[in-house]
């Protein structure tokens, strides 16, 4: 007797408020850091050619690099948008609150920072504008009112939050509902197969209850879930130290084994499977993953076509528990 397992459907474009985004969000943190402008342009071109339309960056990327000031990623993306003339065909997300010269979420900071981001991105509007880190020294009403002003001015289409507690997220949503100002439509949490408690639980519950879409960052755990980190091996990467730490945990080794099993069943690559698990989770609209080179991109874009069975999803969920 043959037993068939129900399949989850492969990811399809999902709405973030008024925005419709592709199943993979391309992370722009590497642009102007480990990928120079020429390589960044090549990756962006291939991403769009492969059906992608959702690009994530932040005003702080990549201020941590010696000699950089922040805004390098936005500048690269802005130059690409100008060169390709395709602004209306892509959804651009950026963030406010972590730039060295514009920290926090005071109304003045938000309104100054957005104009600088618009200038670097060479556009007159941002599709999705995140508060990068919550600033608990500022009442939610202050920054939400400032963000609402940006929406009303046409500088921002939708707003979102990243790195925020469940309590402050709910407080923000309540304020927006009560005062009739712009409302968060998305949440960018740290979430992947080896870091589930950073989202699952109270924060995910608030998102689900309020119809907030999740756009997880560190979707591949700094590269660990690509499978290139194995016992006894070494990887030349700017993020190899963080990724290699997962090898020291039982969970990390279990997850790799489960990813190997599922990938073999689909003749797929490990990052595709890891992203497909994430995309299948409740509330998740599109995981974020970055590609430093063209060679890294196909396995990310392939998430749009991979449907995992219920049994495979359960295997990965159990391995990552």
DATAPE-V147300 format. One record per helix or strand of 2 or more residues. SS is the DSSP state (H for helix, E for strand). FROM is the first residue (numbers start at 1). TO is the last residue. If there is no record, write none. Layout:
ss: <SS | SS>
from: <FROM | FROM>
to: <TO | TO>
This chain:
ss: <E | E | E | H | E | H | H | E | E | H | E | H | E | H | E | H | E | H | H | H | H | E | H | H | H>
from: <14 | 19 | 24 | 37 | 54 | 72 | 87 | 91 | 102 | 107 | 126 | 140 | 156 | 166 | 184 | 202 | 213 | 221 | 240 | 250 | 270 | 287 | 294 | 298 | 310>
to: <16 | 21 | 27 | 49 | 56 | 84 | 89 | 99 | 103 | 121 | 131 | 152 | 162 | 179 | 188 | 210 | 214 | 226 | 248 | 266 | 279 | 289 | 296 | 305 | 319>
